[in-house]
Amino acid sequence: MAKKRTTWICQQCGASSPAFLGRCPGCGEWNTMVETLDVSPTPASSRSRVRRMDGESRLTPLNQIAPQGESRIPLGISEFNRVLGGGLVPGALVLVGGDPGIGKSTLILQAAGQLANDGAQVVYVSGEESTQQIKLRADRLGVDSGNVLLMAETDVDTILGVADDVRPGILIVDSIQTVMIDELGSTAGSVSQVRESTGRIMQWAKSTGVPVFIIGHVTKEGAIAGPRVLEHMVDAVIYLEGDRFHQYRIMRAVKNRFGSTDEVGVFEMAGSGLREVRNPSEAFLEERSSRAPGSTVAVTMEGSRPILVEVQALATPTNYSMPRRSANGLDGNRLQLLVAVLQKRVGLGLGTQDVYANVVGGLRIQEPAADLAVAVAIASSLRDIPVDPGIVCIGEIGLSGELRTVSHLERRIQEASRLGFRKAIIPARSGSTPSSSTLGMEIIAVQSAAEAIDAVR
């Protein structure tokens, strides 16, 4: 039999040690040694492995492999399906991560209820709660189906043995940090336990074709043995983002072997669980003050869907020699760049001002198309002059203050027009400027950030 033991391996250089070392003896880095399962096969097992490979492994020309149609399992939650790329692929291993209390277990139980109502059998395994506790949450969510089979268990082999007997339509493990393998001496939640448990669950999913959801926790530092060390092992990594004390949750895929990673799903936390937000633009603009200085509207693309969000900025005199630049929902380095451009190219006196920028609703904007909206909001706050509430700002700002075009410009403007906006400020370098008559909005094409700031007065 194979002799199983744990060893400590440096995540930087690969050096190994039989015990934990604060500093790696190979590369000298600190706190990079991670506990890992080490399997040392016996000569007999090595010979049998060679014979098995000789008998079963073959090279197959690519053009001789018959294509198979991609069949997906819809979850009954359209925002979830959007992020997954249309639904679950049979045999897929999906990791759902997020901060504690963000709503991971709630959303997965809701998805289990939808699948059960469609006739699929769901096995829900929890290592954190008893079946009675899960029942209480299910009653609050309105999930009551005999096709949802509950089990409170932490042993991976027992879980897979029961699932193998039942052969459900979907298996859910909540959470991966609580399950363990008895053969390992480490505690549940350690790197070796999490990796080996996920490896066995993955092999079972691929061999049976049953899709599996595993739930993982992420602390504020994001440094525990969970989603961060498992991303390379699973087929899809889904994160729930947002502040647990706010109502909106953003679902985003950071890895997806069977679909795009650009799509996002928007949910609203309510007493009966997470509700889908079918029109995120209206939700994010719902509480917008129409005449507040420092408020503008940006049009961002999240995958194939344009979303309008309110961008707020506050410029206030600083009491320190070095003013602060703080961003929430935006890249902090990008905010620093925009402030420098506004100082140098537009002539705004921001050298003695603290500048704060915020994206309302909890959405995080990663594309540069929101540059113009942020710049206009900062100028509006500095001058204490409100921006016309019927204007949207679209464009990327270069280091010389020029406006650069962005992708999907017409789709962004059409979404703004649908929501009742009257004017759109866009880059004049967009090549073919969209027609105002076809889009139902007044199109203001400008060359630079300075022209755009003057146009919104």
FIGUDREN-647972 format. One record per residue (C-alpha): x, y, z; residue in three letters. Coordinates in steps of 0.1 Angstrom, whole numbers, plus 5000, padded with zeros to 4 digits. Layout:
<nudrens>
XYZALA/...
</nudrens>
This chain:
<nudrens>
500050005000MET/501050364995ALA/502550535025LYS/500750865031LYS/502351155050ARG/502351525050THR/505251755040THR/505752125039TRP/506352265004ILE/507452624995CYS/504852794972GLN/507653004957GLN/510452764948CYS/509052414956GLY/511552324983ALA/510252075008SER/510652015045SER/509351745069PRO/508252015093ALA/507052375092PHE/509752645088LEU/508953015090GLY/511653085063ARG/512152865033CYS/515652715032PRO/515652724994GLY/514653074984CYS/514653255017GLY/511053375016GLU/509053405047TRP/505753225054ASN/505553035021THR/505652685035MET/502352505030VAL/501352165043GLU/500751925015THR/499851555013LEU/502751345001ASP/502050994987VAL/505150774983SER/504150464962PRO/505750124968THR/507649954939PRO/504649714934ALA/502149994930SER/504550174906SER/504749864884ARG/500949814884SER/500550184874ARG/502950134845VAL/501049824833ARG/497650014836ARG/498950294815MET/500350064789ASP/497049884786GLY/494650174786GLU/496350494776SER/496450564739ARG/497150854716LEU/494150964697THR/494351204667PRO/492351514673LEU/490251484641ASN/489151134651GLN/487551244683ILE/483751264679ALA/482351594692PRO/479751584720GLN/476951834724GLY/477252054755GLU/474251984777SER/473752214806ARG/471552194836ILE/469652514842PRO/469452624879LEU/466152814877GLY/467953134888ILE/468653334857SER/471353554872GLU/473253244884PHE/472853084850ASN/474253394834ARG/477453384855VAL/477953004849LEU/477553054811GLY/474052904808GLY/473852644835GLY/475752364851LEU/477852124829VAL/477551754839PRO/480551654860GLY/481552014867ALA/483152104901LEU/482052464910VAL/483552644940LEU/481452924955VAL/483453154977GLY/482853474996GLY/483153635030ASP/481253475060PRO/477653585061GLY/477553705025ILE/474853465015GLY/476653164999LYS/474652885017SER/471453075012THR/471853104975LEU/472952744970ILE/470052614990LEU/467652834969GLN/469252674937ALA/468852334953ALA/465152404958GLY/464752514922GLN/466452204909LEU/464351984932ALA/461152144919ASN/462252054884ASP/462451694893GLY/466251664901ALA/467451494932GLN/469851704953VAL/472151574981VAL/473051865005TYR/475851785029VAL/476752025057SER/479651995080GLY/478752315098GLU/475052275106GLU/472652005117SER/469751895095THR/467352075118GLN/469252405113GLN/469252355075ILE/465452285077LYS/464952615096LEU/466752805068ARG/464852615041ALA/461552715057ASP/462553075056ARG/463553045020LEU/460352855010GLY/462252535001VAL/460252225009ASP/460751934986SER/461351564991GLY/463951574964ASN/466351764986VAL/468251505008LEU/470051645038LEU/473051495056MET/475251635083ALA/478651475078GLU/482351565077THR/484051255064ASP/484751275027VAL/484750895021ASP/481350865038THR/479951155018ILE/481051004985LEU/479850654995GLY/476350785002VAL/476350994970ALA/477550694950ASP/474550494963ASP/471950764956VAL/473650904924ARG/471851244927PRO/471351504900GLY/473651734920ILE/475851724951LEU/476452014975ILE/479252025001VAL/478952305026ASP/481752385033SER/485052245021ILE/486852375052GLN/484752145075THR/485151805057VAL/488251595062MET/489951265055ILE/490751035084ASP/493950915068GLU/495551255073LEU/496651365107GLY/495951735102SER/492851915113THR/489952005091ALA/490552325071GLY/494352275067SER/495752295033VAL/496451925030SER/492851835041GLN/491252085018VAL/493351984988ARG/492951614992GLU/489251635000SER/488651854968THR/490751614948GLY/488651314958ARG/485451504952ILE/486651614918MET/487551254908GLN/484151134918TRP/482351414899ALA/484351344867LYS/483750964869SER/479950984876THR/479051304856GLY/477351454886VAL/477951824890PRO/479151934925VAL/478952264943PHE/481552314971ILE/481352624993ILE/484452795007GLY/485053075031HIS/487353365026VAL/488553585055THR/489253955052LYS/492853875045GLU/491953605019GLY/494853385032ALA/493153075045ILE/493152725030ALA/490052745008GLY/489152914975PRO/492653074971ARG/494452744970VAL/491752544951LEU/491252764921GLU/493452554899HIS/491652234908MET/488052324901VAL/486152394869ASP/484652724879ALA/485152964908VAL/482253194917ILE/482553474942TYR/479853664960LEU/480954014966GLU/479454304986GLY/479154435021ASP/477154195043ARG/475354495058PHE/474254625024HIS/471354485004GLN/473054414970TYR/475254114963ARG/477354084931ILE/478153734917MET/481253714896ARG/483153424880ALA/486953454883VAL/487453124865LYS/485052934842ASN/486152654819ARG/482752634803PHE/481852994798GLY/482853364801SER/484353524832THR/482953874822ASP/479353824832GLU/478053934866VAL/474853854885GLY/473154094908VAL/471053984938PHE/469254174966GLU/469254035001MET/465754005015ALA/464153825044GLY/463153545021SER/466653505007GLY/468553644977LEU/466253794950ARG/467353844915GLU/467754194903VAL/466654174866ARG/467454544859ASN/470554634878PRO/470754984863SER/467355094878GLU/468354934911ALA/471655124913PHE/470155454904LEU/467055424925GLU/468155644954GLU/470155894933ARG/469956264943SER/469356464911SER/470956784923ARG/473856684945ALA/477356804935PRO/479856534928GLY/477456284914SER/477456154878THR/476355844860VAL/478755594843ALA/477755324818VAL/479955014824THR/479854684805MET/479654364826GLU/480054094800GLY/477254144774SER/475154364796ARG/475454744800PRO/474854864836ILE/474355224846LEU/475855314881VAL/476155634901GLU/479655754907VAL/480155994936GLN/483156204944ALA/484056434973LEU/486856694972ALA/487556855005THR/490457065019PRO/493056855036THR/494556915070ASN/497756725062TYR/500756785039SER/499956485018MET/496256475007PRO/494356145007ARG/493055964976ARG/490555694986SER/488455484962ALA/485555244969ASN/484455024939GLY/487255174918LEU/490955094913ASP/492855324937GLY/495755364913ASN/493355464886ARG/491955734908LEU/495455864915GLN/496055884878LEU/492856074871LEU/493556324899VAL/497056394884ALA/495556444849VAL/492956684863LEU/495656884880GLN/498056894851LYS/495856904820ARG/492657064833VAL/494057294859GLY/492057184889LEU/493657274922GLY/493556924938LEU/496956944954GLY/495457064987THR/492256854985GLN/491456504998ASP/489656324971VAL/487156034977TYR/485455834950ALA/482655584954ASN/480555354932VAL/477055334947VAL/475554984951GLY/478554774958GLY/479554714922LEU/483254724914ARG/484154884881ILE/487254744865GLN/487154894830GLU/488455244821PRO/485155354804ALA/484155504838ALA/487155744838ASP/485156034824LEU/482355994849ALA/484855994878VAL/486656304865ALA/483456494860VAL/482256404895ALA/485556524911ILE/485356854892ALA/481656894902SER/482456844939SER/485457074938LEU/483457354922ARG/480257264942ASP/478257274909ILE/475756994903PRO/475856794871VAL/472856784848ASP/470956474861PRO/470056374825GLY/473656324814ILE/475756004812VAL/479556014808CYS/481355754787ILE/485055754779GLY/488555664789GLU/491055944798ILE/494655934786GLY/497656094803LEU/497556394781SER/493856454790GLY/492456324758GLU/489356104756LEU/489755764741ARG/486955554727THR/485455244744VAL/483854934731SER/480054874727HIS/479455244726LEU/476055224709GLU/474754954733ARG/475755174763ARG/473955474749ILE/470855264741GLN/470655144777GLU/470955504790ALA/468255614766SER/465955334777ARG/466255464813LEU/465355824803GLY/468655994800PHE/468756274775ARG/472456344768LYS/475556144765ALA/479156274765ILE/481356054745ILE/484856074729PRO/485056254696ALA/487655994685ARG/485155714683SER/485455704645GLY/481755694635SER/479955904661THR/476555744668PRO/473555934654SER/471356124679SER/468256044658SER/468755674659THR/469555654696LEU/467055914709GLY/469656114728MET/471656424723GLU/475256314716ILE/477956544728ILE/481356444713ALA/484356604730VAL/488156584725GLN/489356614761SER/488456584797ALA/488556974800ALA/485857004772GLU/483756734789ALA/483856914823ILE/482757244806ASP/479957064787ALA/478156934818VAL/477757274834ARG/
</nudrens>
